[in-house]
């Protein structure tokens, strides 16, 4: 796997003007994700050769920020009920919070789901409904596809996670928007 943006370069353009860095399509797409989601998940774990099904509650909030050219978000999650999954796989966070902001075609994260390190996810837009996020940190390479469906009432996410160039985790998330 290729390590992505380990130098944490936030802008690829020499001209640093907000008009160039601002990507209104990304900002609009992220605003469509704001709300409270019921996330039905399936995890396929290579190491244990086990499959787990669980339901998580996910809240995505838009935060006020100092710069009108950056969009800031807060993601919080917790399980719908108690699952053995988190006891059997303690590197997964049962509940938590992540803050992030958009800068150009990158999501700058205060932390990642499998780690507390900060970093950057590069974003590619497939169409007006789907984004692909690529991240690398602590020997992990993560590829996430997120698609909004049916007037943004549903999201489908598939996440592939490689550690040291070996596929370790495949996740499928079917999410239903509960509150906008």
Residue, then its C-alpha position, 0 to 999 in steps of 0.5 A: x500500500x502507498x502511504x498517503x500524505x504523511x507530511x500532512x500537506x493541506x494544500x496542493x496549490x501554490x495559491x492559497x486563496x480560500x476561493x480556490x481551496x473551498x470545494x462547494x461540492x464537498x461542503x454540500x455533500x457533508x451538510x447532507x450527512x448532518x443528523x442522527x443515523x441508525x447504523x446497522x453494521x457487519x464486520x468481517x475480521x480476518x484475524x479471527x475469521x469471524x463476522x459480527x453484526x451490530x447496530x450503532x447510533x451515529x450523530x454528525x453535527x456541523x460546528x461553528x468555526x472561525x474560518x468561513x472557508x472551512x467546514x467543521x464537523x463532530x462525529x459521535x457514536x455509541x452502540x444501540x445495546x451491549x455487544x460482546x464485539x467490543x470485549x472480543x475486539x478491544x481495539x474498536x472504540x465502543x463509543x467516542x467522538x471525532x472532530x474534523x474539518x474540510x480543507x480543499x479535497x481533504x478531511x483533517x481529523x483530530x483522530x481516527x476510529x482505530x487510533x487516537x492519532x490525528x491525520x488526513x483523509x484524501x477525498x475523491x468524489x465519485x458523483x454527487x452522492x458518493x465520496x471515497x476517503x483514503x487514509x493511512x496511519x500507524x501501518x493502517x491503510x483505509x479505503x472507505x466508500x460512502x454513498x447517500x441514497x433515496x434523498x439522503x435518507x439512507x447511507x451505505x458505507x463499505x470500509x476496507x482496512x489493511x494493516x501492514x499490507x494485509x486486508x484485516x477488516x471489511x465493514x458494511x454499514x447500512x445507515x438510516x437517517x432518524x433525525x435531520 
